[in-house]
């Protein structure tokens, strides 16, 4: 295996793996791809055929709570250099206020959970730190058990761990987490291994030409989820989604929400990049559009029959007006309601700081879905 430009940290990493008994395909090498992808693994010395074992690691190399090489201990002891892949943390938890403002209205801000994380730290971790000052004040310790330390450790585990530890517990898997993600281009896959003393292995599921990057899949995630968990986004992500809260269907009177609770409607409706409108949203919109006097006359248990067939063509203009109003309100949650400026910015991605580029991709994808639905709804209301 070869290192990128013979960098010292990569040489040390390779030596560490070989000393532990990793089985590494001879054609593998590290490469710096720049951007949010940073380093990756590629076929450096020659092609790799389908079915080849790319690497197999011993059980003792896994880093989990019961492991002697626990990643938290390594971080506390300062054993991980800032150039280490574990230390490359660029998720929004570490962004500045100005950078987070670029994500205003997006699903990232809805799901980031910074307040909950801080509460957990103050309730459970901080008392532990204060009760064990010696552990966090030694000369070998690079961390003091602060909130930022807690955020760093949590982000490392969330973005790098595989369910590969004992009994399927999350475990850090050095080398496996070096593989980058590209939607639709996965050529390497984690498989269970029957070899005693070895953790699961990565194998090539497609032929990989010389110079080709080894690509894993982290799942079919939207850009909001990729950014929140892993710190990167993809251009034109086909799995982008945006949620439309049921509260937005209400006209402010609260009546719509009472109606939706009566049919156990979801609290939000997930809109996808495919453009297909969820039937649950159409049903909810039709229910909200029923005139008050007509709604009062509906007997318990007869709502479904009263609503009748649910489709884009049958719910009527009043229901589509409800959808249109809800989508317009959802768009108002962003700093801008159109995509014109963002589309222009995305034409020159190299001119943008990486965090801003990722934020623009997230909001552009979400607004694109909403704008498409708004145009569709207005066709039925004009």
Steps between C-alpha positions, in 0.01 A plus 500: 500500500623851419462836675408832339825679415666284768342705780625400844160457664383264226820298524445467874140395443607231250770376739244488781261291288771260386625454857149413616457242226281680245474321167531777238465458124843585353353738243343736755622851572389825662418809298405855593189593303459846653171665593274337757604152383858561617696176482379176354620157394569409136649233275849646495715222356261325264138394438297302753254235385148433627495281809849591616545556872606862528590478865426281798570623850550310825246531781751670727522795259136595558448798727194470724413555869648168612803519273848566642545742209185700580486805276401726788811397695716565195354848456535586869861390491567712191594196292301612197673770302295778342582349160340172606176416312318476833578864569355645179177629651306746283140424595276800580549439874837670453389783271502867591177696549546665162542162330193358674299796375550359150299196615201702623175313435667174395446153640854515641402770749186308590694182575836630627393467863771722649281592799428133580869411469599779737235390749633144490852625560405713800278231651712190447855578387598813688433341844717204395783732397481696824498177704817374325728804465818293493393325181448830320796698633802279430782630281426229244137606469427737210136543603343638812158342476341821373181532299706542182689180582169319543373634168820389329487147639129462421545626146791266437295198606184609315684563174751214504359204694378173346285239674801272510577471870407216737132411461465768234588800719635805316875481454762719343657310214836648395545473122131420430408857583755630247268407213298792367134499390361567152134435418465230234873432474557250782767245404599372847282333760530390862428129546487265797812291541516143626875518561558459874652806664414733215242776474284541186693562178464731202483338158481641148151460355606639161824506305707801608743633237847623585460849645136439589377600845347247738146620566277389785136595555383664820138445397239682291520829690393853417760774497362626830567162662840457336606843624361451850663162553809498278579860410463488120237526226459382143415693187143433379427243770205283379415413862438855616186543711326778691231473767175695489361536851130425549477828691557685173169366366318697766368847422582625848172406664617162627201330339708314242722346766194373689373339181837337428521356850162343443641285218842447667674688221882516515655805661695567180507389139827406331534639148755331275706612203299268276211746525238244591252657744432280806143372515500581871553868414224497239262336747585750772460795264159378381385458860617851590322646197153370594273796591426530872128423481559201275770370733272526805247277329747214451427223747776317690646219292382651171792730422675252268186438296428872489844578364459240228774430245827678569718609209641817349206523263221431750570703813380826344627857473421589862727221625776603264466854632570359846814329365607814317462713812694248711789477252521879471526524879771232503701696243476809719712319758806534275698820463380521138200334338644453149798302377630746241794634702599159635486346154744763376733442795499123442632553148835596654545264798877549513446866590308411817629405846416133555251562782312760298495272196350219709239733651397629158466147363274404791265798475503495119390136493226554758364815338508332160260235631270760658498728196414205277206406724384863520487525121315168485245615758433828327408320179190374683409831661514733199 
